[in-house]
Structure formats: structure tokens, C-alpha cells
Amino acid sequence: MDNSRLFLFAALVFVGMLLWQQWQADYGPQPVEIKQTDVTHTQTENTANNLPEMDDLPDQAENTATTYNNEISQAEDGSLSRSQLITVETDVIRAQIDTLGGVLRSLKLRKFPVSLDQPDELLEIVHSQSNSVYLLQSGLRNKENTAPTHYSLYSSAQSEYQLESGRDELIVPLVWRENGIEVVKTYHFKRGNYLVDVKHEVTNQSDVPWQGAQYRQIQRSRPLEESRILYTYTGSVYYNEAVKYEKVDFDDMEDAQLKVQSSGGWIAMLQHYFLSAWIPDQTETNLVYSIANTGRQPSTYTIGLRSENRQASPGESIEFSSQMFVGPKIVNRLEEISPGLELTVDYGVLTFISKPLYWLLSFYQSYVGNWGLAIILLTLTIKAGFYKLSETSYRSMARMRKVAPRMKTLKERYGDDRQKLNQAMMELYKTEKINPMGGCLPILIQIPVFIALYWALLESVDLRQAPFIFWIKDLSVMDPYFVLPVIMGVSMLIQQKLNPAPPDPIQAKVMMALPFVFTIFFAFFPSGLVLYWVINNILSITQQWIITKRIEAGGK
């Protein structure tokens, strides 16, 4: 591979990676093999009260159709009309819990506004709208219908709960009673924390044993908008020590219902920068399941966990406990919550490179207090690490550039005689001690690091609404005045001037067009990514210019 083609190849590899990622998202093979299961849901027409179809309850082997009919009758008796929304506010979240099922129906992140232009409009992860649904549900199931599901009506002593100054926790209890069974469902919120403890305490005040299982699930519709330029995964995942990290996207759920036995682990719904998750007791064995309701408007997709049955004798109390997380993908915090949860910050196959790069980026930011400056320092570090490799590449290019006039003379002398031309060129390379591959290998080695850093920056929620300088107020969105993309395009043109001239006229035209193509392409990229590329180009130009001048002056 001659050096004139090297930069074209490296640039196209990067663009090709982005295109391949998008193609995989749209048309690629399914990432997880799902067990086929024959599942039937009882279908019931909506009542005059416009009740939702209750086909999103997890199946249980001993359950009968009576369970479903009982849920319908409960709702028809007026549960929907008698339910109320309980408002909960801490220092980091603002939530609404429905007394119908104790469902988390809304959750806004107080430290994450929708945009810098709308600082008072908080980002709402969990929501329930006419065209978009995202809910966290939990409940109990048993065959005697003495267990509250997310369609059962709870009572609450208060309609508003607020974390008071000086207190570190806030407890929201909901109570359900029927047939001698009392269930207290408790949400336990903590100051400065997006992790919530959720418990179901079952007290058996009847004369017969009670037996039932706990389920927790996340239900959402497909996103209304998706970026066609920067693809990030939106969908569900589950994790345990046996299968590790598995994605189950919306199409997977439509194709087949997931049913997998899991020890410990967790389930989650992911989107760019944020996630929601249910984390069970890590000693607990659960069934991981999925439900696709395409008959609804909008269609909903559910990932859930169902525990094994437990029994409470008459007069006995038992407790089911889990943890719920709704918040940003902050790697350090996710690592503390549960094993593998940090994998939801999805760096892809180059995670082993991206994670150290993110750690180093965070380290620099902790000292300079600016994510833009941290990106510059990280770029300097990477360039320093690859200095010798880059020097080898640039020295080879400089020598090729130096002998370019003599190569042109050889081409004119031998014309179309390719064999003699190649022999003459090899003699020239040998005389001048030029390795034609010397400029290729060093850059090829660096490409995985460039791609890994791309994902580290793209997945970092820390860059969201993080300012840099002057006009750049948010490193996670494109440069509003396109200054960085233009600088990047100019830097690519300068680099081409330092490289050996392509021998092929068509190739030369392609190389000249590439900076303009990339300028347009990167105009829509997050400014943090473009900043890295600009600094990297400037450092590369500086190093290449020094080496080129040294070689042209007769140095080594």
C-alpha cells in the first residue's frame, strides 16, 4: 500500500465503521438467541371505561384464567377511577407513583434539563403519554388471586412526599388488603441517589398458607425519534454471571418471547446517556422474560424478572426486596451498584480500550474542571503514547515525498511497462532506504484506539450539556457555528499538502474532496468528538511538518 493511499484508507475505515454500525442496527443479525415458547394471552375487549388490555402480566405456571378475570373485575369496579398519583420529590428526582399497582408512572431528573435553552424543563425518563410509554412496574402473583399486581389498587396516607432538608431518606408506603392478606409496598428514596429500594412485605392474617412470587418489569414503547447519524442502542438488556451481557431489542421481543432462568444479575432498558434497571437480590433465582404487546397503541415492549414462589404461614410475614435504578450512565456509580451494570455504558467490542480512556478522561477533568480541556489533555496523552509509531510513519511519508520527482521521471521513462517500472521503483526504495509499508502499519495500529475513543466520548453522559469555551456550551451537541468542523476540514487539507502526491489523477481528486466531505459529515457530530479530531490533526500536522522539513534538509 503506497503512502498516498494511506490517509484515504484510514479515513474510510472510520466512516465505514459508522456506516457498518448503522447497518447492523437496521438490517444486521439479531444479537441474542431467544428460546421459543408457546405463549397465549387471554384476549378481552376493552370495557366501556376504556380499560387497557391486561396482557402484560407475567405468566405463572399455576395461574389460571381466573386470575386474569379477577384483575378485570377489580378494575371494572372502579379501581382506575379511584386511583391517584402520589408526588415524590428528592434532591435529584421528581416522581409520580400511581396507587393503581404502585406503578412508577413518571420520573424526572432534576439535574438534567431537556436542553440548555430550557433549563426549567426537566428530562422525563419514565412517562405515560398518548403516543409514548415508559413505566416501571412491580407486583406479586399467585393462583389464589390474593396477591396485588400492577393493576391492584393500593391506599396511601399521603398524596405528596418530599425529602426535607437535613434528612437523608424518604419512605413512601402503599397498603393493599384482601382476604386476610396485607401487602405493604414501600419505596425507599435516598438523598443524592438514583437507586431506590422497593419492598413488598406480605403479612398473612388468614387461616391458610399464602404462596406467591414477585415480579418486576420495565415497559416502554419504541422511541419517537432516533438519530440517523450517531447510532446508540435503545432497547433492553439482561445480565447474569452465566450469559453475561445480552441485548434483547424490540424486534427480538416481537419475534419470540424470552424465557431464561437467571441467578442474580439484573435487567435494564437503555437509551443514550440514561437507563432504568431492576436489580434483584443477587442470591435470588429469577425467570427473565419479555412481552411484546403490538396490539396496543402505542405498542409496548416489556423486560421483566419473576422470582420463585415463597410461602407465608398463617400469622407469618415475609418480604420481597429489589432495587430500582433510573438515572444517568455514570460508570463509577454503576460499578458500585451491581456487577456488570457498568456495561450499560456500551462501548462495543473495544470496551477494554474505551474504559481506560474514559477513566483517564475523568481523571483529567477532576483536575482541570472542564471536559473540553480534559479531551485536549487526553488527546495529547494518546499522541505522546503513539509518538514513535507516528514518527516512523511520517518519516516514511517524508522520504516518499522527497523522491516523488524521481518517481515521476521513472513513470515517464517506462510508460506502460509496469514490470520495468516496478523494478526501477524497488531499486529506488532500496537505494534511499524507503519501506513502502513503513507509513501504513503505524497508523493501522492506531485505528482501534481512535475508534475506542470515539465510543468513549459518544457514550459519556458527562459531556451532556458540559461547556467548553465561548460559543460551545454543550459538548454533546454539534457546534452551533460550525467552527470546529471547518477547522478540522482545513487541517485535513494541510495534512494532504504534507503527504506525497497521489500518482493517480483520479485518486488525487478523491483525496482533495475528502476534507470537504468530512467537514460536512462532522458538522452534525457532537462538538466533543470534533474537538478531539481537531486537536489530533493539529498535533499530527506539527509532528509531520517537523519531520518532513528535517528529511528534506538531508536529515534522518
CORHUZI-V191619 format. One record per run of one state. SS is the DSSP state (H for helix, E for strand, - for the rest). FROM is the first residue (numbers start at 1). TO is the last residue. If there is no record, write none. Layout:
BEGIN
ss-><SS	SS>
from-><FROM	FROM>
to-><TO	TO>
END
This chain:
BEGIN
ss-><-	H	-	H	-	E	-	E	-	E	-	E	-	E	-	E	-	E	-	E	-	E	-	E	-	E	-	E	-	E	-	E	-	E	-	H	-	E	-	E	-	E	-	E	-	E	-	E	-	E	-	H	-	H	-	H	-	H	-	H	-	H	-	H	-	H	-	H	-	H	-	H	-	H	->
from-><1	3	28	65	83	85	90	93	99	100	101	103	116	118	129	133	142	153	154	155	156	160	163	169	179	181	191	195	205	210	221	235	241	244	249	250	256	259	264	266	272	274	281	285	294	300	308	310	313	317	329	331	338	341	345	348	369	371	386	387	403	404	415	418	433	440	460	461	464	483	499	505	523	527	553>
to-><2	27	64	82	84	89	92	98	99	100	102	115	117	128	132	141	152	153	154	155	159	162	168	178	180	190	194	204	209	220	234	240	243	248	249	255	258	263	265	271	273	280	284	293	299	307	309	312	316	328	330	337	340	344	347	368	370	385	386	402	403	414	417	432	439	459	460	463	482	498	504	522	526	552	556>
END
